[in-house]
């Protein structure tokens, strides 16, 4: 089970990073996609991807086993 959870965590983290990089690219060079005249719409889509995967990441973290401190607490 733990490997499946770790796999999902990596998937969500990857999608968040990908969305962040695409957002930065669009903001720094909006002419990179000339056929898209509505940059705001594209940014909104990327923000939704980032937000959705961040929520999934937080949710899946609740299924990770709690780690004890080295002093047993």
Helices and strands as residue ranges (DSSP letters): H 2-28, G 30-32, H 39-61
